[in-house]
């Protein structure tokens, strides 16, 4: 049966479930934990010795040879920027820092900053200025551009973890709401409950997941005050500061966790009307929740059988 493993990585709680009769299934789960640790050590923007931080430090200094891991995840992030016309933008790190998100969130939550808030830095569409050379695995950042791979790196790692477990049996990998479900444990889909963001003790509905991914983007968890002004971590590239969308939370489905992460974040930044239209065109089922609590669904959500009644 069902083996499970829980650990903390990428500033979130990670849970992994594996439906397997193998007596060494726990070994595979520990390999997943090591995978998360390895990716975080290279792609974290909060570790000065990470490869991503070293790349950002060399902006404006020419092409830098990078690992296949960094190259692949950055290439995927830039592809997402093109697909969303820059609404999903991995080059908003200067704007995130300007808003006050300049340290990992558990440290930020205890910090107090009453300094005057300077104007948000300009530089929209910095992603268009990043140069990749696949033949030599190099990245060139112009001066003033810095990369934050945050959510997309987490989604990418969830997808790789799911692949790692594929030979062992059906699995579910959950990294702070970014999930990839593979196979049918006991012949049934994986039941995944969606929490009501305004009433955490209550579930809105339960999804039935099989060979698909889901991700949630919300402003309800990572927010802080700076000089009396409320900020959150979802930066709108059109303004350079925390998004003023009418949406509080978006949960989107996609074939991969990385794609679901991009879909949820893009829809939230666009707002209810434009976000629902974008999701409809991209073919991502989703549920959009406004600040008022009003819910809008897009596409056909795979509901757990008890929720269909």
N, C-alpha and C positions, 0 to 999 in steps of 0.2 A: 501494500500500500502507500499511504500518503506520508512522505517524509517532508519535513519543513526546516527552514533555517532562517534566522533573523539576525541582522547586524545593522550597524550605522555606517553610512558612506555618503559622500557628496552632500553633506549637511542635511540628510534626511534618513528616515527609517526604511530599510530594505527588507522585504520578505520574499522568500522563494519556497514554492511548493512543488514537489515532484511525486508523481504517481508511478511507483516502481516497485517491483518485487526483488530487486537486487539488494543483497546484504551490504553492499558498499555504496548505496545511493547517497549517503551523507558525504562521501568523498566528493561527488560531483557538486554538491551544494557548497562545500568549502572552496571548490575551484571558482565558483561564481563570486564568492566574497573576495577572493584574490584578484579576480578580473576587475571588480569595482575599484579595489585599492590601487591596482596598476594604472587604470585609466585616470583616476583622480590625481595620482602623483604626477602625471604628465600634463593634464589639461586643466587643473585648478587655477583660477586667477588669484586665489588667496595664498598660494604657496610660492614664495619668492624663487625657490629653486626648481619650480615646474618648467617644463619645456615651453608651455604657453607664455608664462611670464618672461622667460628669456627672449622669446620671439617678440613680444610687445616692447621689451626694452630696446630692441634693435630697429624699431620703426624709423624710417628715413635713412637707414645705413646700408641699403642694398638688399640683394637676395640672400636668404638664409636657408640652408639645408635643414630639413626637419624630418622627423620619423614618419613612417607610413601611417601610424595612428593619428598624429596631428594633421597630417596632410589630408587623410580621408575624411575626418570629421569636419575640418574646415571647408573642404570642397563641397561636402553635403550642405553645410550651413550657407555657403554662397549660392548653391543651387536653389535652396529654399528662398533666399532673398530675391533671386531672379523670378521664381515662380509666383511670389507674392508682391511683386513690384516694389520691393524694399520695405514692406510693412514688417516682415520678419527681417531683422538686421543684426548680424553678429558683431557689428563694429560700433556698438553703442556703449562700450565700456567707459569712455570719458564722461558721457552723460549720466551713467549710473553713479560714477564716483562723485560727480557734481551734485547729484541729488542726495548724496550722503551714504550710499551703499559702497563703502570703501573698505569693508572688512567683512568677515563671515557673519551671518545674521545673529548667531547667539551672542556675539560681542557687540553688534550694532544695537541690539535690543536694550542693552544696559547703558549705552552711551547717551550723553546729552550734548547737543550742539546748538548753541544760541547765537552763533555767528551769522551775520547778514548773508542772505542767499544771493550769490552772484548770478548773472544771467546764464542760462543753459548754453553750453558750448555749441557752436554751429558745426556743420559738417555732415548734413544729411547725405545719404547714399555713399558713405565712405566705403561700403562693400564693393562698389564698382571700381574702386581704386586699388583693390588688393590684387596682386599679380601672382598667379600660380604657374609653375612650370612642371608639368607631370613627368617630363623626360628626366629631369634632374631632381625631382622632389624638393623644389625650393618654393619659398613664399617670400614676397616682398611687400612690406607695409610702408605706405608713405608716412612722412612725419605727421604726428598728431592723430594717427589712426591706431586703435588698439582693439583687440579681439576679446570677446567674452563668449565662450561656447556653452556655458551654463546648462540650460535645459536640453539643448539638442545633444550635448555630450551624454547626458543622463539617459535620454531616449536611445541613443546609439548603443550605450552599454547594456541597457535592458534587452535590446534586440540581439546583441552578441551573446548575452547570457542565455537567452532562449535557444539560440543555435547550439550553444555548448551542451545544453541538456537534451537536445533532440533525440539522441540515440538511447537515452535512458528511459524515456516514457513521456507521457503528457506532463506539462509543466505550466506554472504561472509565476511570473516574475513581476514584482511590484516595488518600484522605487518612488515612494512619495506620491503615488497616484499615476505615475507613468507605468503602464502594465503591458505585458505581452503574454497572451494565452496561447498555448500550443496543445493540440490533441484534445481527446475527450476522456477525462478521468472516470473510470467506471462506466463508460459509454454515454456520459452526459456532459453538457457544456459546463464551463467554470462559472459559478454564480458570483457576480461582483456587484456589491451594493454601492449606490451613489449617495453620499451623505448630503443632507440638506445643509448648505453652508451657513444658514442663519439659525438652524436648530440641529447641532451636531449629534444630538441623541436620537435623531430621526432620519430615516432613509427616504429619499425621493422615489427611488425605484431600484430594481435589481436587473443588471444586464446578464445575458447568457453569452459568454464569450467562448469562441472556439476558433483557433488559428486567425486571430486578429488582435489588434492592440487598442488601447484607450489611453488618453492623457487628459488631465485637467489643468487649466490655467485659471488662476484666481488672484484677486487683489486682497483677499481676506486674511492672508496669513503673514506675508512678508511686507510689513509697513512700519513706518517710524515717523517721528516728529523732528523737524529741523526748523529752529527759529519760529516755533509755533505753527508751522505748516506741515500738513500730512503728506507724506510721500509713500509710494510703493515701488516695487521692483520692475514693473512692466512699463518700460519707457516707450513712448510713442515717437517714432523717428521723425514725424512731421512737426513736432513741437520741441523735441529734445528733453522733455521732462515726463514725469509720471502721467500715464494716460488718463484722460478725462472721459473715458467711455461710459456709456449707460449700462454696461454689463459688469457684473460682479464676478461671475464664474462661468466658464465654458468647459464642457467635457465633450471631446470629439473622438470618433473611432476612425481607424485607418489600418492598412495592412501591417504597418510597422509602428513601433512606439515613437520613433523619430518623426515619422510623418504625422502621427497624431499630435505630438507636441507642437509642431509647426502649425497645424490646423487650428488647435485650440487657442494658441497665442494670437494668431492672425485674426481670428474671428473676434476675440475679446477686444483687440485694439481697434478693429473696424466698427464695433458697435452692433446693436441688434439687427438693424435693417441691412446694412452693407455686409455684416458678418454672415448673416443667414444666406444672403445671395451668393457670397463667395463660397461658402460651404456647399451650397446646392450645385454650383458649377464644378467644384472640385470632387464632388461625390462622397463627401465625408458626413455620415450621420452624426448628429450632435444634439446636445441640449444646452440652451443658452439661458442664463439666469440673470435677471436685472437686479439692480440695487433694491427695487421694490419687492423682490421675491417672485415676480412674474416669470414664468418659464415659457420658452419657445423651443419646440423640437424641430429638427431638420432631418429629413430622410427617415428611413425605417430603422428604428433602434431594435436590436435583438434582445427582447425582454425575456427574463426568466419566467417560466410558465405560470407561476403563481401571480405575477404582476399583470398577466394578460386578462385576468378575470375582472 
